[in-house]
Amino acid sequence: MSFLKNGAQYISALIGEAVKNGSREATVSGDYEIESCILIPSDFTLYLKNCHLVMADNTFCNMFSNENCRKEIGRTRSGTDRNIRIIGQGRAILDGGAYNGLSEKNQNTNGLPAIYENNVILFTNVDGFEVRGLHIRNQRWWATNFVYCANGKITDMDFCSDPTAVLPDGSTRPYLLRDEYAATLVKNSDGIDIRVGCHDILIENVTGFTEDDTVALTALNGGLEKRFYLDGASMDIRNIVVRNVVSSAYCSNVRLLCAGGDIRMYNILVDGMMDASADCPYLDHGRHGVRLGDAGVYGDRIPTPDSMFNITVRNVFSRAISAIKYHGEIGNLTLDNINGFDGCETVIDHIKE
């Protein structure tokens, strides 16, 4: 397939012209190679219509970010970007292209940047946003990443991670087995990640295959969170609805993790999760349908009733090792209509410590 070069320059020029003429919207059609990050300003709608955008080889950047994402003003309330929309129409493919080798283990070493440069879409400190109708392929890490974002919709999204397994003899194969995570070429290639400070967001109609978690809500306080810390804002993740996730996930179809410092997670609804891995050519079975918390592996605590509460998970159908796995004690947890089938070993696995 042939891609036109300098796609980022072309799309950025379209955006600039639309801001200048006051329309504040632009439509991209066609197939382009993206060599640098495209910044989207406030009050702007970008339509991706019947296009295929692919990251150029050996690039280390996002495909799209909000305009103030990496600016110092973007860490303040006065620098909040507002009302940004990326809308796919027809065949709208965002493609990570050839893997660039950047990982969580080698980030920030030997001249390599931080791992979040591998997000296809990175939004930070955005109030009012919509990301809809996109097919994301070959993400080099998490496909989409939202930090301190509010009042948004992420809907009608489809993912397909790179399923390559690198075997001990150096050969490769295009599918993964349940117990060979270390063999995955592109590790932790989630679909949608909601990070600290995010609230009042709808995630709905999510499909495809992800090498790690399909939808993850993650309350930690690591390097990513410190880099994009929003002065004076709550770090809690709250008021999130996740509906109709029909996916094949190597780790979890839906992941809720709250293990960082004083950060809380509350008022979360997960309604409708179907494990589609029986028809997936890229893996045999996943590990968890919905996973809540962990045993302190990623943070400094397991869930407690005052750190993670008002959580409802219902209408789950999973063929993973466990349909539901949760740790600690979660305040006001409701589990309703949880089903395991076709090799699911445990419907509800509760580890108290």
N, C-alpha and C positions, 0 to 999 in steps of 0.2 A: 504494500500500500504506500502511496506517495503522499507525503505531507509537505505543505508549504512552509518554508523557513520563516523565522522572525515573527512567529505568531504573537508573542507577548507584545512586541512593539506595535504590531497592527491593532490588536485588541485595545491596548492602552491608548492608542491614538483615537479609536472610536469612542472610548469613554471620555477622553479629553474634549473631543468635539461636541459630544452630547451635553457635557457640563457647560461648555461655552455657549451653545445655542439654546440652552434652557430646557431641552426635552428631558434630560436626565434619564434616558434609557437608550440602550443599544442592542442590536441583534447581531450575533455571530453565526455564520453558516460556513460550512466547508471544513477541511481537514488541515490542521496547523500543528507545527512543532513549537513547543513552548520552551524558551531558553532562560526566562527570568520571571520573577513573581509579578502578577498583575494585581494592582491595587484598586479596590473599589471604594469610592467615596460615599458619604452619607446621601440619603435620599436618591438612591440610584437603583435601577433595575437592569440587570444584564440577562438577556435572553440568549440561550444557546440552542439554536434550531438546526437539527440535522447536521451536527458537526462532530468531529472527533479531534480532540485536543490531546496531544501526547507530550510528556516531558522529554526534552532533548537528552541524549546520552550524557552521562557524567555531569549532570546538573545537581545542585544542592540547594533547592529552594522550593517554596510552595508554588502551586499553580495560581491560587487566588488567596488574597488576604484583604482585610479591611484597611483603609488608607492609613489610619493612625496606629496600626498594630505594633510597629516597632519604634514608634516615636515616644519620647519621654512624656509628651502631653497625653499619649494614649494610656498612661498609667494614672490619669487623674479623671475626676468627674467631668471637668470642662472639656476633656478630650474624647468623650464618648462619641463613637460613630453611631449613626441612627438610620434605621429604615433602609437596609440593604437587602436586595433580593437577587438570587441567582436561580433562574427558572429554565429548566430543560424542556424543550419541545421536540417531539419526534425522537429521532436518534441523537441523543446528547450524551456523548461518551467522554469522560475524563480519564486519561490513561497515564499511569505512572511510568510506563515504558520499561526500558531495561533497568534492572536494579543497580543502584549506584554503590552498594556496599556499606552505606552508613547504617549503623545499628546503635542500640542502646549501650552496647559494651564499648564501642570505639568512638562514640561521639566526643567532641571536644578534645580529641587527641590528634597529633600529627597533622595539624592544619584542618581537620574536619570540623564542621559546625555542630551545633546542637541537633539532636534527633528530630525536634519538631519542625525543622526545615523540610522534612520528608512528608509532612501532611500535604495532601492535595489541596484541601481548604483549611485555613486557619483563621478563625475569627476571635478577636479578643476585645473586650469592653465594647460590645455592640448591643444597643437597645433597640429592638424592633428589627427582625430579620426573617427571611424565608429562603430556604434552600429546598428545591423541589424538582423532581422529575429527572434525576441524573443517574447515569450508569457509570459507576466508577470501577476501573479495572487496574489490576497490578499495582495497587497502592504500595508505596515503599515503606510505610509504617502505618499509623492510623490514617484512614482515608480523610475523615473530617474531624476537626478538633475545635471545641468551643470553650472559651475561658472567660469568666465574668460576662456572660452574654444573657440577655433577658428578653422576654416577650417575643418568642420566636416560634417558627414552625420548620420542621425538617420532615418532609413527607415524600412518599413515592420514590424511594431510593433503592437502587439495586447495586450489589457489590460482587466482585469476583477477584479474590486475592490470587497471587501467584502460588500455586500448589506444589511447587518444586520441592522435592526431598533430596538432600545430598547424602548419599549412603557412605558408610565407612571406607569403601574402596574408591571413593571419589566419583562414582557414577551417579546419575540422577534418575529420578522417575517422577512423573507428573501427578502424584497423589500421595496422601499422608495416611499413616496408620496411627491408631489411637495413642500408642505409647512411644512415639518417636519425635517428640517435640524438638529435641536437639538437632534433628536432621533438617528442620525446615530452613529453607534458604532465606526467606524474608520473614523474620519473626515479629510477632505482635502486630499483625496487619489487621487491626480492628476496622469496623465500618464507621460507627458514629461514637465519638467520645464527648461526654459532657463533664466538664471539670469544675473546679471550685468557683463559687460566686455565681453560678448559673441558676436561673429561676424562671418559672412561668414559661415553660417550653412544651410544645406538643411534638412528639415523634411518632409517625404513623406510616404504615404500609412500607415495610422494609423487607427486602428479599435478597437472595443470593448466597454466596459462599464467602466466609471470612476465616482466615487462618487462625485467628484468635477469637475475640468477642465481637458479635455483630453490633450490639448496642451496649455501651458501658457508661455508667454514671460513677465517677471516681473522685472521692473526696480525700485527697492527699495534699501534702505540702512539700513538694520536692523542688527540683531546679526549675521545671517549667512554671510552676505556680509562683515561685519567687521572681522569676524573670518578668512575668506579666502581672505582678501584684497590683491591684487597684486600690489606691490610697483611700482609706476610710470605708471601704465596702465590706459587707459580710462575705465570708468565704463559704457559707453554707450552700448546699445544693438542695433546692426545695421547689415544690409545686411543679413536678414533671409528670407528664402522662406519656406512656409508651404503649402504643396499640398496634396489633396486627403485625408481628414480626414472624415471617415465614422464611426460615433460613437454615443453612447448614453451617455449623460453627464448630471449629476444632476445640475451642475451650468452652465458651458459654454463648448461648443465643442472646441472653440478657444478663448483664453483670452489674450489681450494685455493691460498691466498696466504699466504706467509710472508716478510715483508720488513721487519719492524720490530725494530731494535736487536738485543738478544740473545735475542729470543723464538724458540723452536724449534717445529716441528711434526713429530710422529712417531707411528708405529704407527697408520696410517690405512688403512682398507679401503673402497674404492668397488667395489661388486659389483652390477652390473645397472643400466644407464642406457639407456633407449630414448627416442630423439627422436620426439616425437609431432606435430611441427609440420606434417606433410603434411596433417593433418586440422584444423589450427587456423585459424580465420578471422581471427586477430589479427596474424599475421606471415607472411612468406614462408619465409625460412630464418633460423636463428640463426647465431651466430658460431663458437661452440666447443661441443663435446660436454662434454669435461672439460678444464679449464684448470688448469695447475699453475704457480704463480709468475707473474712478469711481468718486464719489463725495467727495474725500478726506478721505475715510474711512481707507485706508491702507497706506496713505502717507500724505504729507503736501501740496499737490496741485492737481488740476484737470488739464487735458491736456491743453497746450497752443501751438500756432503755432511754437514756437521755442523750445519746449521740445519734441513734438511728431509730426513727419512730414514725408512726402513721404510714406504714408500708402495706400496700395491698397488691397481691399477685393472684391472678385468677385466669382460668381458661388456658392452662398449659398442657401441651401434648408433646412428650419428649421420648426419644429412643436413646438418649445419652446414658452414661453410667448412672447419674442421678437426675431426676426431673427437677427437683429443688434441692439445693444444698445451702444450708445457712449455719453461721457460726454465732456463738454468744447468745445474748438475749436482746431481741429487738422489741421496742415498745409498740404496742398496738399493731401487731403483725397479723394480717389476714391472708390465709392461703385457702383458695376456693377453686374447686374443679381442677385439681392437679392430676394429670394422667401420665403413666409410663407405658410404653409399648415396645415391641420388637427389640428386645435386648436391654431395655432399661432395667438396671439392677435394683435401684432403690427409688421409690417415688419421692419420699421426703427424708432427707438425710440431715439431721440436726446435730451439730457438734457444739456442745455447750462451752467448751474451753478452747 
